Amino acid sequence: MQYVAYRASAVEFLFVHGELMPFPDADNAIITQEKLLDYLLNPAHPVGGPKAAWFASLGYTQRNWEQLRNDLLSVAQSCNTFNAKPSPFGVKYETEGEIGCEGYQPATVFVVWIVEENSPPRLITAYPGN
């Protein structure tokens, strides 16, 4: 499969056969249980604690971490614009989408992934959007 990337206003669009697509290999993105339970959904984590409070306001807690995983994976697989930034460890992809559990007001989330050499995309972090 051949990818064609276009850059416009610091946002990249990936076209495959004339259609907008998510960032490369998004269908194989990985989110570990530990990343969610020990960081993003952990109110006691020094960096993740405020994020845990924000995710809780959307209905996500350590009890339903699988739902957050599924929703963040959905953001990766359905986004059609992203920022790509090279790093010493691989290429970081910054995506944006809307998430929220049933019965809660949905909100915009920014999700950052890294693609290291010969590896699928892996979640680095997620944080509240504007």
Residue pairs with C-beta under 8 A, 6 or more apart in sequence:
1 16
2 16
3 14
3 15
3 16
3 21
3 24
4 14
4 15
4 16
5 12
5 13
5 14
5 15
5 84
6 12
6 13
6 15
10 83
11 81
11 82
11 83
12 23
12 81
12 82
12 83
12 84
13 20
13 80
13 81
14 20
14 21
14 22
14 23
14 24
14 80
14 82
15 21
20 80
20 81
21 80
22 76
22 77
22 78
22 79
22 80
22 82
22 95
23 76
23 79
23 82
23 84
23 93
23 95
23 113
23 115
23 121
24 115
24 121
25 115
25 120
25 121
26 76
26 77
26 79
26 113
26 121
27 77
28 120
28 121
29 73
29 76
29 77
29 113
29 120
29 121
29 122
29 123
30 120
30 121
30 122
30 123
31 69
31 72
31 73
31 122
31 123
32 122
32 123
33 65
33 69
35 123
36 62
36 65
36 68
36 69
37 62
37 65
38 45
38 48
39 45
39 47
39 48
39 51
39 125
40 48
40 51
40 52
40 55
40 68
40 125
40 126
41 48
41 52
41 55
41 56
41 60
41 61
41 62
41 65
41 68
42 48
42 49
42 52
42 62
43 49
43 52
43 53
43 56
45 52
51 125
51 126
51 127
51 128
54 127
54 128
55 61
55 68
57 104
57 107
58 99
58 100
58 101
58 104
58 105
58 106
58 107
59 67
59 100
59 101
59 102
59 103
59 104
60 67
60 68
60 71
60 101
64 101
67 101
68 99
71 99
71 100
72 99
72 109
72 111
72 123
72 126
74 97
74 99
75 95
75 96
75 97
75 99
75 109
75 111
76 95
76 111
76 113
76 121
78 97
79 95
79 96
79 97
81 96
82 93
82 94
82 95
83 93
83 94
84 91
84 92
84 93
84 94
85 91
85 92
85 93
85 94
86 92
87 114
89 114
89 116
90 114
90 115
90 116
90 117
90 119
91 114
91 115
92 112
92 113
92 114
92 124
93 112
93 113
93 114
93 115
93 121
94 110
94 111
94 112
95 110
95 111
95 112
95 113
96 108
96 109
96 110
96 111
96 129
97 108
97 109
97 111
98 106
98 107
98 108
98 109
99 106
99 107
99 109
100 106
100 107
107 128
107 129
108 128
108 129
108 130
109 126
109 127
109 128
109 129
110 126
110 127
110 128
110 129
111 123
111 125
111 126
112 123
112 124
112 125
112 126
113 121
113 122
113 123
113 124
114 121
114 122
114 124
115 121
115 122
116 122
